[in-house]
Amino acid sequence: MFKNKVIIITGGSSGVGKELSIRLAQNGAHLAVIAREKAKLNAVKEQLSKSAAAGQKIEAYSCDVSSFDAVQETFSRVAKDLGLPDILINSAGILRESYFEKQSLDTFRETMAINFFGSLHCIKAVLPFFKQKQEGRIVNISSTAGLLGVFGYSAYCSAKYALVGLTEALRSEFKPQNIKFHLVCPPEFESPMVDELNTYRTLENQTVVHTIPVLSVDAVAAAIIKGMEKDRYLIIPGAITKMVTTFNRLFPFLGRLVVDTQIKKVYRGPDK
């Protein structure tokens, strides 16, 4: 499925984006790895290139996905260097957590700019190439925080819920044009973002989020690859994650009751 395909991966220098890059390279794909930090990008490119097969193309591009102009320019370079893209994986994202009263409007704007508009920009930029090929595949990595409201994630949930809504709308609009979408909603998983979060996160957030076990980045990447291969629209890594999200969808009142009970036991509040 992936051999000789041109795949663009944003956020490809760390976390699940990096792990997907490694797995897809092993499957013979031509990769355009995109992220902001040049040093990390170059390290990933070097790592992937060492095990690349003859003729396999691995390129890295520094790009801020919050800028549509930058994304358009970068995707044009990708098409020139590697050929028309076949698959776009939107993995770039940031994670912020705090009490709502302490989260600035700038935090909301920054989170939306990367987690929502970053994906939107990439979709807009890749569509002309997909239209030329008359096919394409887009993977939007959202979160369980795009399906469930989570204490402390007011900015993050807003962006991820928006990405879920966008993906739902585009799935039906572009299906007749042979452009497929995958919506990935993982729970918390091991990543540099989570490592940073753990240095300051609220106890309430930690208590609620860890109702679902933290997954390894390997497990999340493997679930995404498997979901793509099986042509699944909604990909939810982890058996317990699937159980919790299904329970919340079928019994939302009980889901809220469980969360409220957990928070009541540990609540400290923004002024404590």
N, C-alpha and C positions, 0 to 999 in steps of 0.2 A: 504493500500500500504506500510506503514512504520512499522506496528506492527511486532515486533520480528525480524526486519531487523537489521543487524549490520552496523552502519553508522559511517564513519570516517569524522570528520569535522576539517579542519585546520583553524587557526585563530578563534578558538571557544571560546576564553575567553572574547571577546568584540565585539561591533558592530553587523553586520549582522550575523556573525558566531555564536555569543552568542544567538541571537534571534532565529536563526534556531535550535540551540541546544535545547532551551526551547520548541519550537513548536514540534520538532520531538520526544522529550522525552514525551510530552503530548500525542503523537500518538502511544506510546508504543514501540519505537525503542530502541535498545541497542546502546549506544553511546560511541565512543572514541573521546574525545575532545582534540585537540592538539593545543598548542601555546608555546611561549617561556617563558613567565613570570609565574613562579610556584605559586606565591601568588594569581594571578588572576585565574589561573586554579583551584586551590584548592577551591576558593570561588565559582566558577561556579559549580564544582562537588558537593559541599555541597548543593548548591541551588537546583540542579537537583535531587539529591539523596533524598531530603526531600519529594518530591512529586512522586517519582518513585514507580511503582507497585511492588508487590511481584515477585521476579525472574527477574526483569528488571535490566540490567547491565549498570552502568554508570562509566566510567573510564576516567582519565585525564592523559595526557602524555606531559611532557616538551620536546620539540624538535625544533631544528632550521631547517626549511625545505630547507634552502639554502645548506645544507650538505646532499648529497645522502646517505652516509653511515649511518648518524643519522636517516634518514627517513626509510631506509630499516630495521634497528634495531628496530625502534619504531613500524613499521607495523607488524613485526614478533611477537612482544609482544602483539599487538592488536589481532592478529589471535589466539594466545595462550590463552589470557585472555577472549576474547569474542566470538571467532569463526571466520570462514572465513568471510571477509567483503562483504557486498552486494552493498553498495553505498559509493562513495568518493565525498566529497564536498570540493573543493579547494577555501577557503575563505581568507587564509592568504595573507596579502599585506601591503605595505607601500605607503605613498603618499608624494611626494616632489614637490614643485612649485617654480619657479624662472625664471628670464630671462636666456636664453640659455648661454649667455656669462658668467654668474655667477655660472652656475651649473658645478661642477667639474666632471671629468671622474669617480671619486670614487662614486659620486651620481648616475651616470648612471649604474655603475657596481652593486651597492647595490640594486638599484631598479629592475634591471634585475634578480639579484640573488634571490630575494624574489618573485616578482610578476610573473616572467616567469619561471625561473629554479625551483623555489619552487614547482609550479604546475607540471612541467615536472617530477621532482623527485618523486612526489607522484604518478603520473600516472604510471611511470615505476615500482615503488615498489608494487602497488596494482594489476597490471595486472596478475602476476602469480597466485594470489588467485582467481581472476575472471575466469581465464582459468580453474582452478580446478573446479569451480562451473558451468562453461560453461555459465555464464551470469554475468552482472554487470552494474552499472550505474555511470557515472562520471559527476559532475556538476562543470564547470569552471566559476568562477565569474570574469568576465572581467569588462568592464565599457563602457559608451558611449564614453569615451576617447580612446577606442579601435576601435571605428567606425568613430570618428570625430577628426580631429586635433584641439587641444586646446592650446591657448596662455599660455605659462608658464609651460606646461606639456610635454616638449620635452622628458624627461626621462620616465615619467609615460606613455605617449602615446606610446613610443617605446615598452615598456614592455607589455602593454595591447593589442596593435596591434599584437605583436608576439603571445600572448596567443590566440587571435582570429584566427590567421592563423593556429596555432597548432591544435586547436579544430576542425576547418573546415576539416583539413587533416585527423585527427584521426576519425572523425565521419563516413566518408565513408569507411575507412580502417577496422574499427572494427564492423560495422553494421552486416556483415555476420557472425561474431562470437558472436552475441547476447550481445554485449557490447554497451550500449547506451550513448550518450553524450548530455548534455544540456549546452548551452552558454548563460550566464546571463550578460546583459549589462545595469546596472542601471545608472541613473544620480547621481549627488551628493545627499547624504543622511546623516542624522544626525548620527554622530559617533565620537569617541574620535579622530580619525585621522583628521576629518574635523575641530573639535574644535581647534586642534593644528595648522592646516593650517590657520585658520582665524586670528591667531596672527601675521602672517607675509606675507600673500599672496599679490600678486600685484593687483592693481586696475583693470588692463586689464583682468587678469584671472577671477576675481570676476564678472566683467561685462559680459563676455562671458558665463561663466559657469551658471550664474543665469538667463540666457535666459530660461532655464528649471527650474521649481520650485524644491526646495530642498524637498526630500521626507523624511518621517519618516522611521526609521529602521523597524518598524512594517509593513509598506506598502511594503517595498522591500522584506522582508522575506515572507510575505503572497503571493506576486506575484511569488516568487521562488517555494514555496510549490505547488501553484495552477498549475504552468507551468509543474512541475514534474508529478503531478497527471494526467494532460491532455496530457502528453508525448510530450510536445512542445520542439523542439530543441532550437530555439532562444527565450529567455525570456527577454523582455524589460519592466521593471516596469514603470507604469505611462502613462496615456493617452497622455499627452503633449510630453513626451519623445518619444513615438512611432511616433507621428506626425512629430516631428523635425527630427528624424533619417530617416524616410521615405522620407520626403521632400529633405533632403540632398542627399539621394541615387538617387532620381529621377531627381533632379535639382542641381547638385553639384556646378555649376557656381553661381547660385543665393544664395546658402548657403554660399559660400565664400564671396560673395558681402555683405551679411548681417553682417557677422563676421567682415570683414574689416571696414565697416562703424561704427560698435560699437567701435572697437579698436581705430579708428581715433579720436573719440570724447574724449577719456580718456587717450590717449597714453602719457606715461611719459618717458619711455626708461630706460635702465639700469644705466645711469649716472645721473639721476635726482632724 
